[in-house]
Amino acid sequence: MKKLLLGTILLALAIVVPIPTIAGVNISIGISLPPPIVFEAPPDVIVIPDTNNVYVVPNVNVDFFFWNGWWWRPWEGRWYRSHYYNQGWVYYENVPSFYFDVDPGWRRYYRSHNWYGHRWYYERIPSRQVEQNWKRWENNRYWEKQRTWGVKNYKPRTQSRREELRHQRQVQYQRRPEVKRHQQQMHQQQRQRQVGQPQRQHQQPQKERQRKQQAQSQQQPKQQQGQPRGKQQQGKSRLQHPQEKPDREDEGQRR
């Protein structure tokens, strides 16, 4: 009895307690997930100048960002995001808006500690600290106004200059080979979905016509039954008692 009771308890725990390897795994149908990036410890990040609190992991060979409460990474022309830096990645259909604010040469400036001719004293920020404080830093524009992103004697770019750079980077991004391949794949999938739509659209009017015809056929007997009794009796009297025409001989005798 003790063994049976112990086995029952273990089985119940196995059902209730989630398995770590399964928890947090998200799989998108038809979209492959990016390969994992192994971190020995939670990564540190730096904030990129001339951005609205865009953080990046500098010590990996791929673009790995934190922005607006999410971790972001591009792969093969697609974008993925997660609330965790090491799991739970899901496919994101569009290019995140922050990406075109990121200077493509940030790695080179990071290595040289120089941002457009100004000494860049960047600060390495623990990822947990960013996850806890990013909203407050964004609301009061902490890195731009109080710290100038760690760049000495630097004046932020004007809004018009930022918009101009955003447009240029967007055009350059669309020319990337992996981005073009992904866009072609998406167009092909949309065409395949639209193949069956014309047939359904053609079938629907035929069904509607049949329903209308059935409705009309059902309404006709009701209309006949709903005619006034006087009209029905007049029609019957005309059929049963036709008008009698006087004979010509009787007319002559009367005359």
C-alpha positions as CSV (number, residue, x, y, z in Angstrom):
1,M,0.0,0.0,0.0
2,K,2.8,2.4,0.8
3,K,4.5,1.8,-2.6
4,L,1.2,2.3,-4.4
5,L,0.6,5.6,-2.5
6,L,4.1,6.8,-3.2
7,G,3.7,6.0,-6.9
8,T,0.4,7.9,-7.0
9,I,2.0,11.0,-5.4
10,L,4.9,11.0,-7.9
11,L,2.5,10.7,-10.8
12,A,0.5,13.6,-9.6
13,L,3.6,15.7,-9.2
14,A,4.7,14.9,-12.7
15,I,1.4,16.0,-14.1
16,V,1.2,19.2,-12.1
17,V,4.8,20.5,-12.2
18,P,5.8,21.8,-15.6
19,I,8.9,20.4,-17.2
20,P,11.6,23.1,-17.7
21,T,12.5,22.0,-21.2
22,I,8.9,22.3,-22.4
23,A,8.0,25.6,-20.6
24,G,8.4,28.7,-22.7
25,V,8.9,27.0,-26.1
26,N,6.9,28.7,-28.8
27,I,6.8,27.2,-32.3
28,S,5.3,29.1,-35.2
29,I,3.7,27.0,-37.9
30,G,5.7,27.1,-41.2
31,I,8.3,29.5,-39.7
32,S,11.6,28.0,-38.3
33,L,13.0,29.4,-35.1
34,P,16.5,30.9,-35.0
35,P,19.4,28.9,-33.5
36,P,19.9,29.5,-29.8
37,I,22.6,31.7,-28.4
38,V,24.3,30.2,-25.4
39,F,25.1,32.6,-22.5
40,E,27.1,31.6,-19.5
41,A,25.3,34.3,-17.5
42,P,22.7,37.0,-18.2
43,P,24.2,39.3,-20.8
44,D,25.2,42.9,-20.2
45,V,23.9,45.6,-22.6
46,I,24.8,49.1,-23.7
47,V,22.5,51.8,-24.9
48,I,23.0,53.0,-28.5
49,P,23.3,56.8,-29.0
50,D,20.7,58.7,-31.0
51,T,18.0,56.1,-30.2
52,N,15.0,56.1,-27.9
53,N,16.5,53.7,-25.3
54,V,17.6,50.9,-27.7
55,Y,19.9,48.5,-25.9
56,V,22.2,46.0,-27.6
57,V,24.3,43.0,-26.4
58,P,27.8,44.0,-27.6
59,N,29.8,40.8,-27.1
60,V,27.9,38.5,-29.6
61,N,28.4,38.3,-33.3
62,V,24.7,38.7,-34.1
63,D,22.4,41.7,-33.6
64,F,20.7,41.1,-30.2
65,F,18.6,44.0,-28.9
66,F,16.4,44.9,-26.0
67,W,13.6,47.5,-26.6
68,N,10.2,48.2,-25.2
69,G,10.2,45.3,-22.8
70,W,11.2,42.7,-25.4
71,W,14.4,41.0,-26.6
72,W,14.8,41.2,-30.4
73,R,16.9,39.4,-32.9
74,P,16.9,39.2,-36.8
75,W,17.6,35.9,-38.6
76,E,17.4,35.1,-42.3
77,G,15.5,38.2,-43.1
78,R,12.9,37.6,-40.4
79,W,12.5,39.1,-36.9
80,Y,11.9,37.3,-33.6
81,R,11.1,38.5,-30.1
82,S,10.8,37.2,-26.6
83,H,10.4,38.3,-23.0
84,Y,13.5,36.2,-22.2
85,Y,17.0,36.5,-23.6
86,N,17.5,32.7,-23.8
87,Q,14.1,31.1,-24.7
88,G,10.5,31.7,-25.9
89,W,11.3,33.2,-29.3
90,V,8.3,33.8,-31.6
91,Y,8.1,35.1,-35.1
92,Y,7.4,38.9,-35.5
93,E,5.8,39.7,-38.9
94,N,7.2,43.2,-39.3
95,V,10.5,45.0,-38.8
96,P,10.4,46.6,-35.4
97,S,10.3,50.4,-35.6
98,F,13.4,51.0,-33.5
99,Y,15.7,49.2,-35.9
100,F,16.0,52.0,-38.4
101,D,17.2,54.3,-35.6
102,V,20.2,52.0,-35.0
103,D,23.4,53.2,-36.7
104,P,24.8,50.2,-38.8
105,G,28.3,51.1,-37.7
106,W,27.7,50.9,-34.0
107,R,30.1,48.0,-33.5
108,R,33.0,49.9,-35.0
109,Y,32.2,52.9,-32.8
110,Y,31.9,50.6,-29.8
111,R,35.4,49.1,-30.3
112,S,37.0,52.5,-30.8
113,H,35.1,54.2,-27.9
114,N,34.3,57.0,-30.4
115,W,30.9,58.2,-31.6
116,Y,31.2,60.5,-34.6
117,G,34.3,62.3,-33.3
118,H,33.3,62.3,-29.6
119,R,34.6,60.1,-26.9
120,W,32.1,57.4,-26.0
121,Y,32.1,56.4,-22.4
122,Y,29.4,53.7,-22.7
123,E,28.1,51.9,-19.6
124,R,27.7,48.2,-19.4
125,I,24.2,47.6,-17.9
126,P,23.1,44.2,-16.4
127,S,20.2,42.8,-18.4
128,R,18.1,42.4,-15.2
129,Q,18.5,46.1,-14.4
130,V,17.3,47.1,-17.9
131,E,14.3,44.8,-17.7
132,Q,13.3,46.4,-14.4
133,N,13.9,50.1,-15.3
134,W,13.5,50.5,-19.0
135,K,10.1,52.0,-18.7
136,R,11.1,54.7,-16.2
137,W,14.2,55.5,-18.2
138,E,12.1,55.9,-21.4
139,N,9.5,58.1,-19.8
140,N,12.0,60.6,-18.5
141,R,14.5,60.2,-21.4
142,Y,17.2,59.4,-18.9
143,W,20.0,58.4,-21.3
144,E,19.4,61.2,-23.8
145,K,18.9,64.2,-21.4
146,Q,20.8,63.3,-18.3
147,R,23.6,61.2,-19.7
148,T,23.8,62.0,-23.5
149,W,24.3,58.2,-24.0
150,G,27.7,58.5,-22.4
151,V,29.1,60.5,-25.4
152,K,31.1,63.5,-24.3
153,N,30.1,67.0,-25.5
154,Y,27.6,65.5,-28.0
155,K,24.5,67.2,-29.3
156,P,21.7,64.9,-30.4
157,R,20.6,64.9,-34.0
158,T,17.6,67.0,-35.0
159,Q,14.3,65.2,-35.7
160,S,14.5,66.0,-39.4
161,R,18.0,64.4,-39.6
162,R,16.8,61.4,-37.8
163,E,13.9,60.9,-40.2
164,E,16.3,61.2,-43.1
165,L,18.6,58.6,-41.7
166,R,15.7,56.3,-41.0
167,H,14.6,56.4,-44.6
168,Q,18.1,55.7,-45.9
169,R,18.5,52.7,-43.6
170,Q,15.1,51.4,-44.5
171,V,16.0,51.4,-48.2
172,Q,19.3,49.7,-47.5
173,Y,17.6,47.1,-45.4
174,Q,15.1,46.2,-48.2
175,R,18.1,45.5,-50.5
176,R,19.6,42.8,-48.3
177,P,19.5,39.4,-50.1
178,E,18.0,37.5,-47.0
179,V,15.3,40.1,-46.7
180,K,14.4,39.8,-50.4
181,R,14.2,36.0,-50.1
182,H,11.9,36.3,-47.1
183,Q,9.6,38.7,-48.8
184,Q,9.4,36.4,-51.9
185,Q,8.4,33.5,-49.6
186,M,5.7,35.6,-48.0
187,H,4.3,36.7,-51.4
188,Q,4.2,33.0,-52.5
189,Q,2.3,32.0,-49.4
190,Q,-0.2,34.8,-49.9
191,R,-0.8,33.7,-53.5
192,Q,-1.4,30.1,-52.4
193,R,-4.0,31.3,-49.9
194,Q,-5.8,33.4,-52.5
195,V,-6.0,30.5,-54.9
196,G,-9.1,29.0,-53.2
197,Q,-10.8,32.3,-52.5
198,P,-12.3,32.9,-56.1
199,Q,-13.9,29.5,-56.0
200,R,-15.6,30.2,-52.7
201,Q,-16.7,33.6,-53.9
202,H,-18.2,32.1,-57.0
203,Q,-20.1,29.4,-55.0
204,Q,-21.6,31.9,-52.6
205,P,-23.7,33.9,-55.2
206,Q,-25.1,30.6,-56.5
207,K,-26.3,29.6,-53.0
208,E,-27.8,33.0,-52.5
209,R,-29.7,32.8,-55.8
210,Q,-31.1,29.4,-54.8
211,R,-32.2,30.7,-51.4
212,K,-33.9,33.7,-53.1
213,Q,-35.7,31.4,-55.6
214,Q,-36.9,29.2,-52.8
215,A,-38.1,32.2,-50.8
216,Q,-40.0,33.5,-53.8
217,S,-41.6,30.2,-54.5
218,Q,-42.8,30.0,-50.9
219,Q,-44.1,33.5,-50.9
220,Q,-46.3,33.1,-54.1
221,P,-48.9,30.7,-52.6
222,K,-49.1,32.9,-49.5
223,Q,-49.9,35.9,-51.6
224,Q,-52.6,34.1,-53.4
225,Q,-54.1,32.9,-50.1
226,G,-54.0,36.4,-48.8
227,Q,-56.1,38.0,-51.5
228,P,-59.5,39.5,-50.3
229,R,-62.5,37.2,-50.3
230,G,-64.5,39.7,-52.4
231,K,-62.1,39.5,-55.3
232,Q,-62.0,35.8,-55.1
233,Q,-65.8,35.5,-55.2
234,Q,-66.1,38.0,-58.1
235,G,-63.6,35.9,-60.0
236,K,-65.6,32.7,-59.3
237,S,-69.0,34.4,-60.2
238,R,-67.6,35.5,-63.5
239,L,-66.6,32.0,-64.2
240,Q,-69.8,30.3,-63.0
241,H,-72.4,32.9,-64.3
242,P,-71.3,34.4,-67.6
243,Q,-73.4,37.3,-68.9
244,E,-76.3,36.1,-71.1
245,K,-76.7,37.9,-74.5
246,P,-80.3,38.4,-75.7
247,D,-81.4,36.6,-78.9
248,R,-81.8,38.6,-82.1
249,E,-85.3,37.1,-82.8
250,D,-86.6,38.3,-79.4
251,E,-85.4,41.8,-80.1
252,G,-87.2,41.8,-83.5
253,Q,-90.5,40.7,-82.0
254,R,-90.3,43.3,-79.3
255,R,-89.8,46.0,-81.9
